[in-house]
Amino acid sequence: MSEQTTDAEQPEARAIDAAEGGQGPSPLHFPRLRAWAATVPWRTVGALASIILFSIVLYVLHNLLEEVKLDDVKAAISATPWSRLGIALAATAASYVALTGYDWFGIIHIKRRDVGYPVAALASFTGYALSYTIGFQLLVAGAVRYRIYAGAGLGAAEVAAITAISAVTLWLGIFFTLALGLVTEAPDVARLDGLSPMINMALGFAVLAAIVGYVIWVGRRERAVTVEGYRLALPGAKSTGAQILIGLVDILGASFALWILLPPSAVIEFPTFAALFVVAMTLGMLSHAPGGAGVIEATVLLALPNLPADTVLASLLLWRVVYYLIPFTLALALLGGSELTRRKGYLARAGALLAAVMRPVAPIVLAAAVFLGGIVLLVSGALPAETDRLHILRKLVPLPFVEASHLLASVVGVVLLVVARGLLRRLDSAYRVAQLLLLAGLLFSLAKGFDFEEAIVLAVVLALLTINRRAFYRRASLWDQDLAPAWLAAVAIVLAGSIWLGFFAYRNVGYSNELWWDFAYRGDAPRFLRASLAAGVAALAIGLHALLHRHGRPKPTPPEPASRLISIVATSPRADANLAFLGDKRFLFSDAGDAFIMYQVQGRSWVAMGDPVGPPERTSELLWAFNELADQHGGWPVFYQASVQRLPTYLDLGLSLLKLGEEARVDLSLFTLEGKAGYEWRYVDRKATKDGLEITVVPAPDAVALYPELKAVSDSWMKTRKSGEKGFSLGFWSEDYLRHFDMVVVRHQGKIVGFANIWTSADKEESTVDLMRYAPDAPKGVMDALFVRLMLRAKAEGYRWFNLGMAPLSGLTEHPLGPTWNRVGAFLFRYGDNFYNFEGLRTYKSKFNPVWEPRYLACPGGWVLPQILIDITTLIGDAPTRHVPVPTDAPPLLPEESVA
């Protein structure tokens, strides 16, 4: 019998607080709050909040820069002394050195000094430099960090711990810097925020008090948090002081780099400006705009109203080059260099070497480059062309080609922003589309204004993309990918920013409807209007498509012919191989066609039911093939109810193991009704005869005529349950499925009151039942009697084992040093009767004196584990009503609950 165990997932969440020591109430203890929170699409809410914040920023910028001219900004940039740029570069270097301290502190804290500071510095600098510039800090910085740290021997949980410690260090530095500014420069800050000096000082002291309270809290005794099974101790008081110092140096370095670039007429003390900078940076992070673009500018301009807007804007643009663009370029070079050092033996083959160096980081680097390429095309389309180049262009390129190139270049820019997401997921379709778009963008850049600079950038990206063909291998549709709300928000923000930039550049051009139909070589403003409209339409179309196609998944496949499955299932020593006939699964066959893995796809989880079915020598081939198939589609390979015998291969695949429970198998050679050992079962058998129960086995062909009566029993049994039919790991009512099996039928006074279908395995290894149903008016103990008769029958026919199925969460260790999953599972097994009859089910099966064999979940660990558990729970839930391979939903209610 195959029984679902992942329904423990929900009670596990409820018991986390108790399992970790019970340090106060958790929101998980409040069902209504938890239910409400589960219904809120937080990712979408966050994306909408980012768009709203950025819209407000654009409105503020528009008002602040109403009188600013683009030529004045260029002049202010040219007038900036080189000495100030040098100081700004030094301050930037100090800030990034402090940033490397974030990771190094995290490595020291988790006691992995063996990794070394150079590795920490490389991971921190490249991760922050890339994510600061293109946004998506968690995604980009996390991917870069994991790539570098994994090469140094750190696991996903350790990388997550370093990331968490780094985040705490950053926010401690932010709050401490803000508090210092509010306390020491309260009068100056008051002129910026409009609050009284006393209120600002009170706010500063409140923040300082909160920080001091946190330091005292972590200093009294060890504090810890548990993230996805990994227990992370928080730094103590002294370590927290070091965190604050590191964060302070980082924030002060970044703010000083901008402060020194402000115009000489700026009369603002550095501590005051540092507090202002913290606010601007925080708002930029909340906006999810790449590099906080626009948000930081608006905040600084708004806070410095007495300075000429053109000179402040020039300072901000220079600061972005110094603090973002230069580190970004250096980070790309270091990332490539780190891969180069791993492959020193291949220097003779330059092209192959470059591809080998780039391949591990190609999805990250090229996705970032393509995303920036899209930004470049959109910004270029919003700005006027160079006059000198237009004079040459009009002699070589007809006007219709110039107009069309300008419009199409902006459309290409929008699509590149979306394609970058596909490159990050290694999609081969994204690779092909990106090649075509980059080539088109290159040609359009030349045709619309001889923009050689952006054409060269696009050409370099295209070349890097071409030599890294092997890095993009996943066969999935680009347009069916699940575009995250944050990504769609970033596309909207970039597009809105480019449109605003165009209106800023052409603010002196009076609007009229005739502009839309003005075609001329010097018609920059009309071209901008038309290109913006086309780009907006393209973005809207992509957004609507993404909303209507939220979850891309492999196309449904028709059921495998039973004739192909029968011969393979007949060779399996496991009776649960008969689940192949259920009709709700896909199949991956071995090259020889004599073995298969049965699986289904739920979300990104590719869930295989048990071990491969077929000759043992095909196991390794099939497991690796399944792993590759899931990876090609961007999925996670998951093996549900994996056996002990196959654990070494699952570990070779790089998967983590979670114990689901134990399976009960009765040794039929020891099962008897004789003597003292058989007293209880002898009583059950005699009582069944006394109660008038008639238990017979009906061959599969003859059982068809009984289906109407059996269906009536099944329906009445289902009405007493708290949920509907289940699937995937156990059978549901389906005549097509039941036709493959003999049926054991229980009659009482001539009326059918119970039944079950019988599974058997090859070489008479084991026998069991799957779909067990009985009528509400059946005599008590009908299932006990059915089990006893079937065991006696199987023993008489020479079977070795009778399988009673799994006892979920059984056999998990309760040791304080055991894995969190095991401790939580053991707690639920003992005290979770309100959720599921875990201990009662184990007790019932133990009456038969079975041999207990553990069953495991083999899957990727770390941050994806909770989603995998949810996917499995969803998959095993409500069974399909038709015999077709479609996904299913929610945990099953076991038939044995009635007798446990």
C-alpha positions, 0 to 999 in steps of 0.5 A, a space after each residue: 500500500 502506498 500512503 502519503 506522508 507529506 501531509 506532515 508539511 502543514 503540522 510541521 510549520 505549526 510545530 516549528 516554534 515548539 521544536 526550536 525551544 518555544 521562544 515566544 508565540 509565532 504567527 503560525 499559531 494563529 490559523 486565521 492570520 495564517 490563512 489570510 496571509 496565504 491568500 495574499 499574493 505578496 510577490 505581486 503586492 511587492 511589485 505593485 508597491 515598487 511601481 507605485 513608488 517609482 511613479 511617485 519618484 518620476 513625478 517628483 523628478 519631473 517637477 524638480 528638473 522642470 527648468 533643467 537643460 541637458 546641455 547644462 548637465 553636460 557642462 557641469 559634468 565637464 567642469 568637475 575637477 579630477 581631484 574630486 573624482 579621485 577622492 570619490 574613487 577612494 571613498 568607493 574603494 573603502 565602501 566596497 572593502 567594507 562590503 567584503 567584510 560582510 561576507 568575511 564576518 559571516 564566514 567567521 561566524 559560521 566557523 569556516 575560516 578555511 574558505 579564506 578571505 580572498 574567496 569571501 572578498 571575491 564573492 562579496 564584491 562581485 555579488 554586490 557590484 552586479 546586483 547593485 547595478 542591475 537590481 534583483 539583489 537576492 537573485 543575482 547576488 545569491 547566484 553569484 555567491 553560491 557559484 563562488 562559495 560552492 567551488 570552495 566547498 560550502 553548501 547551500 545552507 551555509 551560503 544562506 547563513 552568510 547571506 543572512 549575516 550580511 543582510 543583518 550587518 547592512 541594516 545595522 550599519 544603515 540604522 546606526 548611520 541614520 541615528 547618528 545623523 538625526 542626533 548630531 545634526 538635528 537642526 540641519 536635518 530639520 531643514 530637510 525633512 520639515 520636522 522640528 529638531 527635537 522630533 528628529 533628535 528623539 527619532 535618532 535616540 529611539 533608533 539608537 535605543 533599539 540598536 542598544 536593545 538588540 545588542 543587550 538581547 543577543 548579549 544575554 545568551 545565545 540567540 538563534 533562528 532556524 531557516 529551512 532546517 539550518 540553525 543559525 546562531 545570531 552574533 553576540 554583543 561584541 560581534 554585533 558591535 563589529 557588524 555595526 562598525 563594518 556597516 558604518 564604514 560601508 555607508 559612510 564610504 558610499 555617501 562620502 563618494 557622492 558628497 565630495 562630488 556635489 557642487 562647491 556651492 553645496 553647504 551641507 555637513 557630511 553627517 547630515 548628508 549621510 543621514 539623507 543618503 541612508 534614506 535615499 538608498 533605502 527607498 532605492 532598495 525598496 523600489 527594486 529599480 536597477 541600482 535605485 535609479 531615479 529614486 536616489 536622484 529624486 531624494 537627493 534633489 528634493 533634499 537639496 532645493 537650494 542648489 542648482 538642479 543641473 549641477 546636482 544631477 551632474 554630481 549624481 550621474 558622475 557618482 553612478 559611474 564611480 560607484 556603480 559602473 566601474 565596480 560592475 565592469 571590474 566585477 565582470 572581469 574578476 568573475 571571469 578571472 576566477 573561472 579562468 584560474 580553475 582551468 589553467 590547463 587549457 590555455 592552448 585553446 583560446 576559444 574553447 577556454 573562454 567558453 569553458 571559463 564563461 559557462 558556469 557564470 554565463 547565465 548570470 553574466 549574460 542575463 545581466 549584459 542583455 538586460 543592460 543592453 535593453 536599457 541602453 537601447 531604450 535610453 538611446 531611443 529617448 535621447 536626441 541623436 548626435 548632429 554631426 552623425 546625422 549629417 553623414 547619415 542622411 547621405 547614406 540611409 534613406 529616412 524611412 530606414 532611419 525612422 523604422 530603425 529608431 522605432 524597432 530599436 526601442 521594441 527590441 530593447 523591451 523584449 531584451 529585458 524579458 529575454 534576460 530572464 530566460 537566459 538566467 534560467 538557461 533556456 535554449 529558446 532565450 539564447 536563440 531569440 537573444 542572438 537575433 535581437 542583439 544582431 537586430 539591435 546592433 543594426 538598428 543602432 547604426 541605422 538610426 544614428 550611427 551609434 557606434 558605442 552601443 553597437 560595439 556593446 551589443 556586438 560584444 554581448 552577442 559574441 560572448 553569447 555565441 561562444 557560450 551556446 552550451 550554457 543554454 540547454 533547457 528545452 522550454 518555451 521562452 514565452 511560457 516561462 513564469 515571469 516573476 512580478 518583480 521582473 515585470 515591475 523592473 521592466 515597467 520601471 525601466 520603460 517608464 524611466 526611459 520615457 520620462 528621460 525622453 520628456 525631460 530631454 525634449 521639454 522645450 519642444 511644444 507638444 502637438 498632435 502633428 508631432 506624431 506625423 512629423 518625419 525628418 532627419 532632425 525629428 528626434 522628438 517625434 521619433 521618441 514619441 513613436 518609439 515610446 508608444 511602440 515600446 509601451 505596446 510591446 511591454 503591455 503585450 508581454 505583461 498580458 501574456 505573462 499574466 495569462 500564462 503564469 505557469 509554463 509546464 511540459 505539455 500533457 502526454 497521452 497515457 502509455 499503452 498498458 501493453 508496454 507497461 505490463 511486461 516491465 511491471 511484471 519484472 518488479 519485486 516491488 508491488 507498488 510498481 502497479 501504480 503505473 496503471 493509475 493513468 496520472 503519471 508520465 513515463 521516462 523509459 530506458 534506452 532499451 525500453 525495459 525499465 521506466 521512471 513514473 513521474 509527474 510535474 507540479 510547479 517546478 518539482 518533477 516528482 518521481 514515484 519511488 525507485 525506477 521500475 525494471 532491471 537493477 542495471 538500468 537504475 543509474 542510467 534512468 536516474 541520471 536521465 531523469 535528473 537531466 530531463 528535469 534540469 533541461 526544463 528548469 525543474 527540480 528532480 524529486 524522488 518520493 518514497 525512495 528506498 534504502 537500496 538506491 540511496 547511494 545513487 541519489 547521493 551521487 546525484 547531489 540530492 538531499 535526503 529526508 526520512 518520510 517514515 517507515 514501511 511495514 512488511 510482514 514476513 509471511 513465513 512467520 505469520 500464523 494462526 496457530 499457537 500463542 503467537 496467532 491467538 489474536 488473528 485466530 480470534 479475528 478470523 473466527 469472529 469474521 466467520 461468526 459474523 457471517 462475513 464471506 471473503 473471496 478473491 475474484 479474478 480480474 475478468 470476473 470482477 468487472 461485473 461487480 463494479 456497480 456494487 463496488 462503486 456504490 460501496 466506494 461512494 458510501 465510504 468516500 462520503 464518510 471521509 473529510 476529503 476527496 479521492 487521492 492519487 499519484 502515490 495510492 489508487 483512486 476509483 477508476 475502472 480502467 485502473 482496477 481492470 488490471 487486478 484481482 479483487 478481494 470482496 467482503 460480503 455480509 448476508 449476501 451483500 458486498 460491504 467491502 473490497 480491495 484490489 490486490 497488488 503482487 510483484 515478481 518472483 512472489 516477493 510481496 503482495 499487498 492491497 491498494 484501494 480499500 473501501 468498506 460500507 458504513 454499515 459493515 461489521 466492525 473489524 472487517 478490515 482486520 479480517 480482510 488482512 488476515 485472510 489475504 496474508 494466509 492466502 499470500 503465504 499459501 501461494 508462496 509469497 515472502 512478504 505482505 506489505 502494510 504500507 508506510 507509517 508516516 514520520 515513524 522512526 525519526 530521531 528525537 535527539 537534540 542534535 538530530 536534523 530539524 526535520 527529524 526533530 519536528 517530525 518526531 514531535 508531530 508523530 508523538 503529539 500531532 493527533 489533531 493533524 493526523 493519526 501518526 502514532 495510531 497508524 504505527 501502533 495498528 500496523 505493529 500488531 502484525 509484527 512487521 519488519 520496518 524499512 525506512 522510506 526517503 524523499 530525495 530532492 534538492 535541499 536548501 531554500 527550495 525544500 518548502 516549495 517541493 513539499 508543497 508541490 508534493 502535497 498538491 500533487 498527491 491530493 485530489 485525484 483526476 476524475 478521468 483516466 488521463 495524465 493530469 496533475 492532482 492536489 492535497 494530502 490523502 486520508 488513509 483507509 487504515 485510519 478507520 481501524 488504527 
